[in-house]
């Protein structure tokens, strides 16, 4: 938008926040106490709020509350006068965005989940509820948007959908190699891992049956089931091990890199596979960056390890 239009929006934003703003298009409550209450309510709201002027070209923002600033990372002075689309960055090819545009053109309410990006570039999933504001004559004057960060909810939904798909796919495979390829590929994609391996029990040993994304310089090497290493320990106890940072792994197993002549990844998950009380092996996943495993991610991985154990048991028959 032009610098003159942006200046106009900034002036309107300032007027809205004044103790006694003159009446403009927004038709604020007439009394000073009501105006004060409105300002306080917007400012105190835990919900992110943005108001845009529907009568100006490109429907620029004229107001955001502090919750919007916290959610997006953008101060009000940087966004007033801009269209809200800046939150999508270069990620414009979204079905939700097209549906919001239709609602704006038709002057109606809608609720959609968008992929948005904070000022630092961090992706978050924004559940936007957009509502039109009309004057006494019924003319559309503004839109008010309420934004909610639903990233955790969307992440959980995505993991559950992927798990359902993987469970169905595992039920249709017949060989161990198919099981390994499916589990390592999809588990790494789901959590953003960089490498992984499957180690299977063979006598009193764990041997590497499959690798993905790393070579033999990994710390995940063949070992005796009696060894004090992450893989045998997880399998003997039938308990998963999660290491959020390389420091966690090295503190727990200070001799691991020397024992294996390998280099530990930054974060790791070690998942035992046990079926009918019989230990089958472990799945290990590696991450390039520190990874704090959420309860939903842990449930996803434990369920996946169980499904993998079932599939391996069937493949051995």
VOVODO-380282 format. One line per 3 residues: for each residue x, y, z of N, C-alpha, C. Coordinates in Angstrom, 2 decimals. Layout:
% residues N
X/Y/Z/X/Y/Z/X/Y/Z | ...;
% end
This chain:
% residues 317
0.84/-1.19/0.00/0.00/0.00/0.00/0.88/1.24/0.00 | 0.31/2.38/-0.36/1.08/3.62/-0.43/1.45/4.09/0.96 | 2.51/4.91/1.03/2.93/5.44/2.33/1.85/6.30/2.95;
1.08/6.99/2.11/-0.01/7.83/2.63/-1.08/6.97/3.28 | -1.43/5.84/2.64/-2.45/4.95/3.20/-1.96/4.33/4.49 | -0.68/3.92/4.51/-0.14/3.33/5.73/-0.15/4.35/6.86;
0.19/5.59/6.55/0.15/6.64/7.57/-1.26/6.82/8.10 | -2.25/6.72/7.20/-3.65/6.83/7.61/-4.01/5.72/8.57 | -3.56/4.50/8.28/-3.85/3.37/9.16/-3.18/3.56/10.52;
-1.95/4.05/10.50/-1.26/4.27/11.77/-1.96/5.33/12.60 | -2.47/6.39/11.93/-3.21/7.42/12.66/-4.47/6.84/13.28 | -5.16/5.96/12.51/-6.39/5.36/13.04/-6.08/4.45/14.21;
-4.96/3.72/14.11/-4.54/2.87/15.22/-4.30/3.72/16.47 | -3.61/4.84/16.30/-3.34/5.74/17.43/-4.62/6.29/18.01 | -5.56/6.64/17.13/-6.83/7.17/17.60/-7.60/6.14/18.42;
-7.54/4.89/17.96/-8.25/3.83/18.68/-7.73/3.68/20.10 | -6.42/3.91/20.28/-5.81/3.70/21.58/-5.84/4.95/22.45 | -6.33/6.08/21.92/-6.42/7.29/22.72/-7.56/7.19/23.73;
-7.45/7.92/24.85/-8.52/7.88/25.86/-9.87/8.32/25.32 | -9.90/9.33/24.45/-11.17/9.84/23.93/-11.09/10.02/22.42 | -11.02/8.90/21.67/-10.88/9.02/20.22/-12.14/9.57/19.59;
-12.01/10.37/18.51/-13.20/10.84/17.80/-13.89/9.68/17.12 | -15.17/9.83/16.88/-15.93/8.76/16.22/-15.52/8.70/14.76 | -15.12/7.51/14.33/-14.74/7.26/12.95/-15.58/6.09/12.44;
-15.14/5.46/11.42/-15.91/4.37/10.83/-16.18/3.23/11.80 | -15.29/3.04/12.80/-15.43/1.87/13.65/-16.60/1.99/14.61 | -17.16/3.17/14.75/-18.33/3.36/15.61/-18.09/2.77/17.00;
-17.07/3.28/17.68/-16.79/2.83/19.03/-17.91/3.24/19.96 | -18.06/2.56/21.12/-19.07/2.94/22.09/-18.97/4.42/22.43 | -20.10/5.04/22.64/-20.15/6.50/22.76/-19.49/7.02/24.02;
-19.65/6.33/25.15/-19.16/6.89/26.40/-17.69/6.57/26.61 | -17.02/7.49/27.33/-15.61/7.28/27.61/-15.36/6.01/28.42 | -16.18/5.69/29.45/-15.97/4.43/30.17/-16.06/3.21/29.26;
-17.01/3.24/28.32/-17.14/2.10/27.40/-15.93/1.99/26.49 | -15.42/3.13/26.04/-14.23/3.09/25.19/-13.03/2.57/25.98 | -12.92/3.00/27.20/-11.83/2.52/28.06/-11.95/1.01/28.25;
-13.17/0.52/28.49/-13.39/-0.91/28.69/-13.01/-1.70/27.43 | -13.38/-1.15/26.27/-13.06/-1.82/25.01/-11.55/-1.95/24.84 | -10.83/-0.86/25.09/-9.38/-0.90/24.94/-8.76/-1.89/25.91;
-9.24/-1.87/27.15/-8.69/-2.77/28.16/-8.98/-4.23/27.83 | -10.18/-4.49/27.33/-10.56/-5.86/26.97/-9.68/-6.39/25.85 | -9.48/-5.57/24.82/-8.61/-5.99/23.71/-7.19/-6.24/24.20;
-6.69/-5.31/25.01/-5.30/-5.41/25.46/-5.09/-6.59/26.40 | -6.09/-6.90/27.22/-5.95/-7.96/28.21/-6.26/-9.34/27.65 | -6.89/-9.39/26.50/-7.31/-10.68/25.94/-6.11/-11.59/25.69;
-6.25/-12.85/26.09/-5.22/-13.84/25.78/-5.30/-14.27/24.32 | -6.42/-13.97/23.68/-6.58/-14.29/22.27/-5.97/-13.20/21.40 | -5.31/-13.62/20.35/-4.74/-12.68/19.40/-5.86/-12.06/18.57;
-5.87/-10.73/18.48/-6.93/-10.01/17.77/-6.31/-9.04/16.77 | -6.88/-9.03/15.58/-6.48/-8.05/14.56/-7.74/-7.50/13.92 | -7.74/-6.20/13.64/-8.87/-5.55/12.96/-8.35/-4.93/11.67;
-9.08/-5.17/10.58/-8.68/-4.65/9.27/-9.79/-3.79/8.70 | -9.41/-2.79/7.93/-10.35/-1.84/7.32/-10.81/-2.38/5.97 | -12.08/-2.77/5.89/-12.61/-3.36/4.66/-12.90/-2.33/3.59;
-12.82/-1.04/3.92/-13.15/0.00/2.95/-11.90/0.63/2.31 | -10.73/0.15/2.71/-9.50/0.62/2.08/-8.96/-0.44/1.14 | -8.23/-0.03/0.10/-7.63/-1.01/-0.81/-6.75/-2.00/-0.07;
-6.89/-3.28/-0.40/-6.08/-4.37/0.16/-6.39/-4.67/1.62 | -7.45/-4.06/2.15/-7.95/-4.36/3.50/-6.81/-4.38/4.52 | -6.20/-3.24/4.81/-5.04/-3.21/5.71/-5.44/-3.36/7.18;
-4.51/-3.85/7.95/-4.68/-3.93/9.40/-4.65/-2.53/9.99 | -5.59/-2.25/10.89/-5.57/-0.96/11.59/-5.34/-1.13/13.09 | -5.42/-2.38/13.58/-5.21/-2.60/15.01/-4.81/-4.05/15.24;
-3.85/-4.26/16.13/-3.54/-5.58/16.68/-3.34/-5.42/18.18 | -3.71/-6.43/18.93/-3.54/-6.34/20.38/-2.21/-6.97/20.79 | -1.81/-6.82/22.05/-0.53/-7.38/22.49/-0.42/-8.89/22.28;
-1.54/-9.62/22.38/-1.48/-11.07/22.16/-1.08/-11.39/20.73 | -1.51/-10.57/19.77/-1.08/-10.74/18.38/0.43/-10.55/18.27 | 0.94/-9.53/18.94/2.38/-9.27/18.90/3.16/-10.45/19.48;
2.65/-11.02/20.58/3.34/-12.16/21.19/3.28/-13.39/20.29 | 2.13/-13.61/19.68/1.95/-14.79/18.83/2.81/-14.72/17.58 | 2.82/-13.58/16.94/3.49/-13.45/15.64/4.94/-12.99/15.74;
5.27/-12.33/16.84/6.61/-11.76/16.96/6.75/-10.41/16.30 | 5.68/-9.91/15.68/5.71/-8.61/15.00/5.12/-7.54/15.91 | 5.83/-6.43/16.13/5.23/-5.31/16.86/4.16/-4.64/16.01;
3.20/-4.01/16.67/2.08/-3.39/15.97/2.54/-2.41/14.90 | 3.57/-1.63/15.21/4.01/-0.60/14.26/4.47/-1.18/12.94 | 4.89/-2.46/12.94/5.38/-3.08/11.70/4.25/-3.66/10.86;
3.09/-3.92/11.46/2.03/-4.61/10.71/0.85/-3.71/10.37 | 0.65/-2.66/11.16/-0.46/-1.75/10.85/-0.23/-1.13/9.48 | -1.24/-1.22/8.64/-1.14/-0.73/7.27/-0.86/-1.82/6.27;
-0.59/-3.05/6.75/-0.32/-4.18/5.86/-1.49/-5.14/5.84 | -1.63/-5.88/4.76/-2.61/-6.96/4.71/-2.06/-8.15/5.50 | -2.97/-8.91/6.11/-2.55/-10.03/6.97/-1.81/-11.13/6.22;
-1.82/-11.09/4.91/-1.19/-12.18/4.16/0.31/-12.30/4.42 | 0.92/-11.25/4.97/2.36/-11.32/5.22/2.71/-12.48/6.16 | 1.73/-12.90/6.98/1.98/-14.01/7.91/2.21/-15.34/7.19;
1.77/-15.44/5.95/1.98/-16.69/5.20/3.35/-16.73/4.52 | 4.09/-15.64/4.56/5.39/-15.62/3.92/5.27/-15.99/2.45 | 6.12/-16.91/2.01/6.07/-17.40/0.63/5.16/-18.61/0.49;
4.59/-19.06/1.60/3.75/-20.27/1.60/2.31/-19.89/1.25 | 2.09/-19.47/0.02/0.79/-18.92/-0.38/-0.16/-19.99/-0.94 | 0.35/-21.13/-1.34/-0.49/-22.14/-1.97/-1.17/-22.99/-0.90;
-2.19/-22.39/-0.27/-2.94/-23.05/0.80/-4.43/-22.99/0.48 | -5.08/-24.13/0.60/-6.52/-24.16/0.33/-7.27/-23.28/1.31 | -6.83/-23.27/2.57/-7.48/-22.43/3.59/-7.39/-20.96/3.21;
-6.28/-20.55/2.64/-6.11/-19.15/2.23/-7.11/-18.78/1.15 | -7.31/-19.68/0.19/-8.28/-19.40/-0.87/-9.69/-19.30/-0.32 | -10.02/-20.13/0.65/-11.36/-20.09/1.24/-11.56/-18.81/2.06;
-10.51/-18.35/2.70/-10.60/-17.08/3.43/-10.82/-15.93/2.45 | -10.13/-15.95/1.34/-10.31/-14.91/0.33/-11.75/-14.89/-0.17 | -12.35/-16.06/-0.36/-13.75/-16.14/-0.78/-14.66/-15.53/0.27;
-14.40/-15.84/1.55/-15.23/-15.29/2.63/-15.11/-13.77/2.69 | -13.91/-13.25/2.50/-13.70/-11.80/2.50/-14.47/-11.16/1.35 | -14.38/-11.75/0.18/-15.08/-11.21/-0.99/-16.59/-11.22/-0.80;
-17.08/-12.23/-0.07/-18.52/-12.36/0.16/-18.97/-11.67/1.44 | -18.02/-11.15/2.22/-18.36/-10.45/3.45/-19.00/-11.33/4.50 | -18.48/-12.55/4.67/-19.07/-13.46/5.64/-18.00/-14.00/6.59;
-18.46/-14.64/7.66/-17.55/-15.21/8.65/-16.99/-16.54/8.17 | -15.83/-16.88/8.70/-15.24/-18.19/8.41/-14.21/-18.51/9.47 | -13.92/-19.79/9.62/-12.84/-20.26/10.50/-11.99/-21.25/9.72;
-10.70/-20.99/9.65/-9.78/-21.83/8.89/-8.45/-21.94/9.65 | -7.72/-23.01/9.37/-6.38/-23.19/9.92/-5.36/-22.93/8.81 | -4.48/-21.97/9.06/-3.46/-21.55/8.10/-2.06/-21.90/8.60;
-1.18/-22.15/7.66/0.24/-22.22/8.00/0.78/-20.79/7.99 | 1.16/-20.30/9.15/1.70/-18.95/9.27/3.14/-19.01/9.77 | 3.81/-17.86/9.68/5.23/-17.81/10.06/5.48/-16.58/10.93;
6.12/-16.82/12.06/6.47/-15.72/12.95/7.59/-14.87/12.33 | 7.86/-13.77/12.98/8.89/-12.87/12.46/10.24/-13.57/12.34 | 10.51/-14.53/13.25/11.78/-15.25/13.19/11.76/-16.41/12.21;
10.64/-16.56/11.47/10.55/-17.61/10.47/9.95/-18.91/10.96 | 9.64/-19.00/12.25/9.08/-20.22/12.82/7.67/-20.47/12.29 | 7.44/-21.69/11.83/6.10/-22.08/11.37/5.18/-22.30/12.57;
3.95/-21.81/12.46/2.92/-22.19/13.43/1.59/-22.31/12.69 | 0.72/-23.14/13.23/-0.60/-23.34/12.64/-1.58/-22.40/13.34 | -2.17/-21.53/12.56/-3.02/-20.47/13.08/-4.48/-20.76/12.74;
-5.29/-21.00/13.78/-6.73/-21.13/13.57/-7.33/-19.73/13.58 | -7.69/-19.26/12.41/-8.21/-17.90/12.24/-9.73/-17.92/12.16 | -10.37/-17.17/13.04/-11.81/-16.92/12.94/-11.98/-15.48/12.49;
-12.54/-15.32/11.31/-12.70/-14.01/10.69/-14.17/-13.63/10.65 | -14.50/-12.45/11.13/-15.89/-12.00/11.17/-16.01/-10.60/10.59 | -17.06/-10.34/9.80/-17.28/-8.99/9.26/-17.92/-8.07/10.28;
-17.63/-6.79/10.19/-18.28/-5.77/11.00/-19.02/-4.83/10.06 | -20.28/-4.57/10.36/-21.10/-3.71/9.51/-21.61/-2.53/10.32 | -21.84/-1.41/9.62/-22.37/-0.23/10.31/-23.88/-0.33/10.40;
-24.50/0.73/10.93/-25.95/0.71/11.14/-26.73/0.53/9.84 | -26.13/0.93/8.73/-26.80/0.79/7.43/-26.55/-0.57/6.79 | -25.76/-1.42/7.46/-25.46/-2.74/6.92/-24.26/-2.77/6.00;
-23.54/-1.67/5.90/-22.37/-1.61/5.03/-21.17/-2.26/5.72 | -20.48/-3.11/4.99/-19.28/-3.75/5.53/-18.19/-2.70/5.72 | -17.69/-2.58/6.94/-16.66/-1.58/7.22/-15.33/-2.19/7.65;
-15.38/-3.29/8.39/-14.15/-3.87/8.93/-14.28/-5.39/9.01 | -13.14/-6.03/9.19/-13.08/-7.44/9.57/-12.30/-7.53/10.88 | -12.77/-8.39/11.78/-12.02/-8.68/12.99/-11.60/-10.14/12.93;
-10.34/-10.38/13.22/-9.80/-11.74/13.19/-9.28/-12.15/14.55 | -9.63/-13.36/14.95/-9.14/-13.94/16.20/-8.22/-15.10/15.83 | -6.98/-15.04/16.31/-5.99/-16.05/15.95/-5.65/-16.92/17.16;
-5.59/-18.23/16.94/-5.22/-19.17/18.00/-4.14/-20.10/17.47 | -3.08/-20.26/18.24/-2.00/-21.17/17.86/-2.44/-22.60/18.14 | -2.69/-23.37/17.08/-3.14/-24.76/17.23/-2.07/-25.72/16.70;
-0.81/-25.29/16.77/0.27/-26.11/16.23/0.32/-27.48/16.89 | 0.21/-27.52/18.22/0.27/-28.81/18.92/-0.87/-29.71/18.50 | -2.06/-29.15/18.37/-3.21/-29.94/17.95/-3.01/-30.50/16.54;
-2.53/-29.65/15.63/-2.31/-30.09/14.26/-1.20/-31.13/14.19 | -0.19/-30.97/15.04/0.90/-31.94/15.08/0.39/-33.30/15.53 | -0.44/-33.30/16.57/-1.01/-34.55/17.07/-1.86/-35.21/16.00;
-2.70/-34.43/15.35/-3.56/-34.96/14.30/-2.73/-35.55/13.16 | -1.66/-34.85/12.80/-0.79/-35.34/11.72/-0.13/-36.66/12.10 | 0.35/-36.77/13.34/0.98/-38.00/13.79/0.00/-39.15/13.80;
-1.22/-38.91/14.28/-2.21/-39.98/14.33/-2.62/-40.43/12.93 | -2.74/-39.49/12.02/-3.07/-39.85/10.63/-1.95/-40.67/10.00 | -0.71/-40.25/10.28/0.42/-41.00/9.72/0.50/-42.39/10.33;
0.24/-42.48/11.63/0.28/-43.79/12.30/-0.77/-44.72/11.72 | -1.96/-44.18/11.47/-3.02/-45.00/10.87/-2.58/-45.52/9.50 | -1.99/-44.64/8.70/-1.53/-45.06/7.38/-0.41/-46.08/7.47;
0.51/-45.90/8.42/1.61/-46.85/8.56/1.12/-48.19/9.06 | 0.14/-48.18/9.96/-0.42/-49.44/10.46/-1.05/-50.24/9.32 | -1.79/-49.55/8.47/-2.40/-50.22/7.32/-1.33/-50.74/6.37;
-0.28/-49.95/6.15/0.79/-50.37/5.24/1.55/-51.56/5.80 | 1.82/-51.56/7.11/2.54/-52.68/7.72/1.75/-53.98/7.64 | 0.43/-53.86/7.69/-0.41/-55.06/7.60/-0.34/-55.70/6.23;
0.16/-54.94/5.24/0.16/-55.44/3.86/1.54/-55.89/3.40 | 2.57/-55.77/4.24/3.91/-56.18/3.82/4.18/-57.62/4.26 | 5.15/-58.26/3.57/5.37/-59.69/3.81/6.82/-60.03/4.15;
7.74/-59.10/3.95/9.14/-59.40/4.23/9.70/-58.43/5.25 | 10.78/-58.86/5.91/11.41/-58.00/6.90/11.96/-56.73/6.27 | 12.55/-56.86/5.09/13.09/-55.67/4.43/12.02/-54.63/4.16;
10.82/-55.08/3.78/9.72/-54.15/3.55/9.33/-53.45/4.85 | 9.33/-54.21/5.94/9.02/-53.62/7.25/10.06/-52.57/7.61 | 11.34/-52.91/7.47/12.41/-51.97/7.82/12.30/-50.68/7.01;
12.15/-50.83/5.69/12.11/-49.66/4.82/10.94/-48.75/5.17 | 9.78/-49.35/5.40/8.58/-48.57/5.70/8.72/-47.83/7.03 | 9.14/-48.54/8.05/9.20/-47.95/9.39/10.25/-46.84/9.46;
11.45/-47.11/8.96/12.50/-46.09/9.05/12.16/-44.87/8.21 | 11.66/-45.08/7.00/11.32/-43.94/6.14/10.24/-43.08/6.77 | 9.14/-43.70/7.16/7.99/-42.91/7.64/8.23/-42.33/9.03;
8.92/-43.06/9.90/9.18/-42.53/11.24/10.10/-41.32/11.17 | 11.13/-41.40/10.33/12.04/-40.26/10.20/11.34/-39.06/9.58 | 10.51/-39.30/8.57/9.76/-38.20/7.96/8.80/-37.56/8.96;
8.14/-38.38/9.77/7.13/-37.87/10.70/7.73/-36.96/11.75 | 8.93/-37.28/12.22/9.53/-36.53/13.32/10.70/-35.65/12.89 | 11.04/-35.67/11.61/12.14/-34.84/11.15/13.50/-35.39/11.51;
13.60/-36.72/11.64/14.90/-37.32/11.94/15.79/-37.37/10.72 | 17.08/-37.63/10.95/18.04/-37.66/9.84/18.50/-39.07/9.51 | 18.44/-39.98/10.47/18.92/-41.33/10.23/18.29/-42.29/11.22;
18.41/-43.57/10.92/17.84/-44.56/11.80/18.37/-45.94/11.48 | 18.08/-46.88/12.36/18.52/-48.25/12.16/17.56/-49.19/12.88 | 17.55/-50.43/12.41/16.84/-51.51/13.09/17.88/-52.55/13.48;
17.90/-52.92/14.75/18.79/-53.97/15.24/17.93/-55.14/15.71 | 18.25/-56.34/15.26/17.46/-57.53/15.58/18.26/-58.49/16.45 | 17.52/-59.23/17.28/18.13/-60.24/18.13/18.54/-61.44/17.29;
19.76/-61.89/17.48/20.27/-63.09/16.82/21.11/-63.84/17.85 | 20.49/-64.86/18.44/21.15/-65.55/19.54/21.25/-64.63/20.74 | 22.48/-64.46/21.23/22.68/-63.55/22.36/23.25/-62.21/21.92;
23.03/-61.89/20.64/23.56/-60.66/20.06/22.45/-59.81/19.46 | 22.72/-58.52/19.37/21.92/-57.61/18.56/22.75/-57.28/17.32 | 22.19/-57.51/16.14/22.93/-57.17/14.94/22.15/-56.16/14.13;
22.87/-55.36/13.34/22.24/-54.32/12.53/21.59/-54.97/11.32 | 20.26/-54.87/11.25/19.52/-55.47/10.14/19.22/-54.47/9.03 | 19.14/-53.19/9.38/18.84/-52.16/8.37/19.31/-50.81/8.87;
19.75/-49.98/7.94/20.13/-48.61/8.23/19.46/-47.69/7.22 | 19.25/-46.46/7.65/18.76/-45.44/6.72/19.36/-44.10/7.12 | 20.07/-43.47/6.20/20.57/-42.13/6.44/21.91/-42.03/7.11;
22.48/-43.14/7.60/23.83/-43.06/8.16/24.62/-44.32/7.79 | 25.92/-44.24/8.01/26.78/-45.36/7.63/27.29/-46.06/8.88 | 28.34/-46.81/8.72/28.84/-47.62/9.82/29.58/-46.81/10.88;
29.71/-45.50/10.67/30.33/-44.64/11.68/29.36/-44.29/12.80 | 28.19/-44.88/12.79/27.19/-44.62/13.82/27.55/-45.36/15.11 | 27.00/-44.88/16.22/27.19/-45.59/17.50/26.28/-46.81/17.59;
25.36/-46.94/16.64/24.43/-48.07/16.68/25.05/-49.25/15.95 | 25.83/-50.02/16.73/26.57/-51.15/16.20/26.06/-52.44/16.84 | 26.47/-53.57/16.23/26.17/-54.87/16.82/26.76/-54.94/18.23;
26.05/-55.62/19.11/26.52/-55.73/20.49/25.89/-56.95/21.13 | 26.46/-57.36/22.24/25.87/-58.45/23.01/24.65/-57.94/23.76 | 23.69/-58.81/23.94/22.48/-58.42/24.68/22.80/-58.06/26.12;
23.93/-58.54/26.61/24.31/-58.26/27.99/25.10/-56.96/28.14 | 25.47/-56.33/27.01/26.27/-55.11/27.08/25.49/-53.97/27.73 | 26.26/-53.06/28.34/25.65/-51.85/28.91/25.71/-50.75/27.86;
24.79/-50.84/26.91/24.64/-49.85/25.85/23.15/-49.53/25.70 | 22.82/-48.44/25.04/21.40/-48.05/24.96/20.50/-49.13/24.37 | 20.90/-49.74/23.26/20.02/-50.71/22.59/19.75/-51.94/23.45;
20.79/-52.64/23.97/20.50/-53.78/24.84/19.75/-53.39/26.11 | 20.10/-52.24/26.69/19.43/-51.82/27.92/17.94/-51.61/27.67 | 17.59/-50.92/26.58/16.18/-50.68/26.27/15.44/-51.98/26.04;
16.09/-52.94/25.37/15.43/-54.20/25.05/15.27/-55.06/26.30 | 16.31/-55.14/27.13/16.21/-55.96/28.35/15.11/-55.45/29.27 | 15.01/-54.14/29.39/14.00/-53.55/30.29/12.66/-53.37/29.61;
12.61/-53.59/28.28/11.41/-53.31/27.49/10.90/-51.89/27.78 | 11.85/-50.96/27.76/11.56/-49.56/28.07/12.25/-48.66/27.04 | 11.51/-47.76/26.42/12.14/-46.87/25.44/13.08/-45.88/26.12;
14.09/-45.46/25.40/15.02/-44.46/25.89/14.98/-43.26/24.95 | 14.85/-42.07/25.53/14.81/-40.85/24.73/15.92/-39.92/25.22 | 16.76/-39.50/24.30/17.86/-38.60/24.61/17.63/-37.31/23.82;
17.27/-36.25/24.54/16.90/-34.99/23.88/18.09/-34.26/23.28 | 19.28/-34.53/23.81/20.47/-33.82/23.37/21.65/-34.78/23.50 | 22.68/-34.54/22.69/23.83/-35.44/22.72/24.44/-35.52/24.11;
24.32/-34.45/24.88/24.84/-34.48/26.23/24.13/-35.51/27.10 | 22.83/-35.71/26.86/22.07/-36.71/27.62/22.61/-38.11/27.36 | 22.86/-38.42/26.09/23.35/-39.75/25.73/24.75/-39.99/26.28;
25.63/-39.01/26.14/27.02/-39.19/26.59/27.10/-39.27/28.11 | 26.25/-38.52/28.81/26.24/-38.62/30.27/25.78/-40.00/30.72 | 24.79/-40.55/30.02/24.28/-41.87/30.40/25.24/-42.99/29.99;
25.93/-42.79/28.87/26.84/-43.82/28.35/28.16/-43.16/27.93 | 28.98/-42.78/28.90/30.19/-42.00/28.58/31.21/-42.75/27.72 | 31.16/-44.08/27.69/32.12/-44.86/26.91/31.57/-45.27/25.55;
30.36/-44.85/25.21/29.70/-45.38/24.02/30.47/-45.09/22.74 | 30.90/-43.85/22.55/31.60/-43.52/21.31/32.93/-44.26/21.21 | 33.63/-44.41/22.32/34.89/-45.15/22.30/34.65/-46.63/22.04;
33.59/-47.19/22.61/33.28/-48.61/22.43/32.92/-48.93/20.98 | 32.23/-48.01/20.33/31.71/-48.29/18.98/32.55/-47.65/17.88 | 33.49/-46.78/18.26/34.25/-45.98/17.28/33.30/-45.19/16.39;
32.16/-44.83/16.96/31.15/-44.08/16.21/30.96/-42.69/16.77 | 30.15/-41.91/16.08/29.84/-40.55/16.50/28.35/-40.46/16.79 | 28.00/-39.99/17.97/26.60/-39.92/18.37/25.91/-38.74/17.69;
24.66/-38.96/17.29/23.84/-37.86/16.78/23.44/-36.96/17.95 | 22.82/-35.84/17.64/22.49/-34.87/18.69/21.38/-35.38/19.60 | 20.34/-35.99/19.03/19.22/-36.51/19.82/18.86/-37.89/19.28;
18.28/-38.72/20.16/18.02/-40.10/19.78/16.78/-40.65/20.46 | 16.15/-41.61/19.79/15.09/-42.42/20.39/15.45/-43.88/20.19 | 15.37/-44.67/21.25/15.69/-46.10/21.19/14.43/-46.85/21.62;
13.85/-47.60/20.68/12.52/-48.19/20.88/12.59/-49.70/20.85 | 12.31/-50.37/21.97/12.34/-51.83/21.97/11.16/-52.42/21.22 | 11.40/-53.54/20.56/10.33/-54.29/19.90/10.21/-55.64/20.59;
9.08/-55.85/21.24/8.81/-57.09/21.97/7.43/-57.57/21.57 | 7.32/-58.84/21.22/6.03/-59.40/20.82/5.80/-60.71/21.55 | 4.67/-60.78/22.29/4.36/-61.99/23.04/5.42/-62.32/24.08;
6.02/-61.29/24.66/7.07/-61.49/25.65/8.43/-61.82/25.06 | 8.51/-61.93/23.75/9.76/-62.28/23.08/10.45/-61.03/22.56 | 11.67/-60.74/23.02/12.39/-59.56/22.50/12.85/-59.80/21.06;
12.48/-58.89/20.17/12.82/-59.03/18.76/13.97/-58.12/18.35 | 14.04/-56.93/18.92/15.08/-55.99/18.53/14.73/-54.58/18.94 | 15.40/-53.61/18.33/15.15/-52.20/18.64/15.15/-51.39/17.36;
14.40/-50.29/17.40/14.45/-49.26/16.37/15.16/-48.06/16.98 | 16.12/-47.48/16.27/16.77/-46.26/16.75/16.59/-45.16/15.71 | 16.31/-43.97/16.19/16.14/-42.80/15.33/17.07/-41.69/15.80;
17.70/-41.02/14.86/18.66/-39.96/15.17/18.18/-38.62/14.64 | 18.59/-37.54/15.35/18.18/-36.18/14.99/19.40/-35.28/14.96 | 19.41/-34.35/14.02/20.55/-33.44/13.86/20.55/-32.34/14.91;
19.36/-31.94/15.37/19.22/-30.87/16.34/18.64/-31.43/17.64 | 18.81/-30.72/18.76/18.13/-31.15/19.99/16.64/-31.35/19.73 | 16.10/-32.42/20.26/14.70/-32.76/20.01/14.05/-33.16/21.33;
13.14/-32.33/21.80/12.44/-32.62/23.05/11.17/-33.38/22.70 | 11.19/-34.67/22.93/10.10/-35.54/22.53/8.85/-35.23/23.35 | 7.78/-34.89/22.66/6.52/-34.58/23.33/5.82/-35.87/23.73;
4.87/-35.81/24.66/4.10/-37.02/24.99/3.44/-37.64/23.77 | 2.92/-36.81/22.86/2.29/-37.35/21.65/3.31/-38.06/20.77 | 4.50/-37.50/20.64/5.54/-38.15/19.83/5.96/-39.47/20.46;
6.07/-39.50/21.78/6.44/-40.75/22.45/5.37/-41.81/22.24 | 4.10/-41.42/22.35/3.02/-42.39/22.11/3.06/-42.89/20.68 | 3.30/-41.98/19.74/3.40/-42.36/18.33/4.50/-43.39/18.14;
5.67/-43.14/18.70/6.81/-44.03/18.50/6.61/-45.37/19.19 | 6.04/-45.37/20.38/5.80/-46.63/21.09/4.78/-47.49/20.34 | 3.72/-46.85/19.86/2.72/-47.59/19.08/3.34/-48.12/17.80;
4.15/-47.30/17.15/4.80/-47.73/15.92/5.73/-48.92/16.17 | 6.49/-48.88/17.26/7.37/-50.00/17.58/6.57/-51.27/17.81 | 5.42/-51.15/18.46/4.56/-52.31/18.66/4.03/-52.86/17.35;
3.62/-51.97/16.45/3.13/-52.41/15.14/4.25/-53.05/14.32 | 5.45/-52.50/14.44/6.59/-53.06/13.73/6.91/-54.46/14.25 | 6.83/-54.64/15.57/7.08/-55.96/16.15/6.08/-56.98/15.63;
4.81/-56.59/15.54/3.79/-57.49/14.99/4.11/-57.85/13.55 | 4.47/-56.85/12.75/4.76/-57.09/11.34/5.99/-57.99/11.18 | 7.02/-57.79/12.00/8.20/-58.64/11.93/7.88/-60.07/12.33;
7.04/-60.21/13.34/6.64/-61.55/13.79/5.90/-62.28/12.67 | 5.03/-61.55/11.97/4.31/-62.18/10.84/5.27/-62.53/9.71 | 6.22/-61.63/9.45/7.15/-61.86/8.34/8.05/-63.07/8.58;
8.25/-63.44/9.84/9.12/-64.58/10.15/8.41/-65.90/10.00 | 7.07/-65.87/9.93/6.30/-67.12/9.85/6.45/-67.77/8.49;
% end
